[in-house]
Amino acid sequence: MTSKANQQSREIQRLANILYFRSGVFQNTEWMGVKAAKCPMDMWVYQELMHRLNVDLLIETGTWLGGSALYFAHVLDMIGQGQVISVDIQLPDDLPQHPRIEYLKGSSVDPAILEQIRAKVDQASSVMVILDADHKADYKYQELKAYADFVSDDNYLIAEDSVFDFYPAWPEFGPGPADAVQRFIRERPEFVVDRNQERHMLSFCPAAFLKRTPARSR
């Protein structure tokens, strides 16, 4: 692809992501009747990674109504193993129930919550983390630091909604996940940005699929 064509492609991608995000359609996206405020293209990529990496523990922060937790549990059903831990400071009474899901109520950076998660991580072999709690830059940075060591080699630490301030799709929001990611990767070079996971064009996580690279961990 020529330089000009590549620039045009990037601009189309930028505008497509802004238009999709600003439309708010994701707020009415459901998985098996439960709302899941996610980009469907990201969800497709998540299941590809979960299958390829044989994930047996998926940690998400930001439960909301539980649609994404249920989706991840169903993917693990198809893989034939694994557990979902979903953390939120508020948990509705009518969250979807599934034997593979454990909900934890509290701040995602509360030491007591992190200690409960650490006990589960110690029993897992392939751990992926998706951060979708508070999206302000300082909080997301604290989350990235808190959850980084839970991620297994060759797996992913994903900062959801970097779309806020990467393109930016929501400039009035101010510094958000994209800002936090840049601060984090300067300190943790074993985590590298994998933009190949945005190949379906639409993503709420631009430049925020962070792969833990074993060679850089040593």
Secondary structure by P-SEA (a helix, b strand, c coil): ccaaaaaaaaaaaaaaaaaaaaaccccccccccccccccaaaaaaaaaaaaaacccbbbbcccccaaaaaaaaaaaaaaccbbbbbbbccccccccccccbbbbbcccccaaaaaaaaaaaaaccbbbbbbcccccaaaaaaaaaaccccccccccccccccccccccccccccccaaaaaaaaaaaccccccccccccccccccccccccccccccc
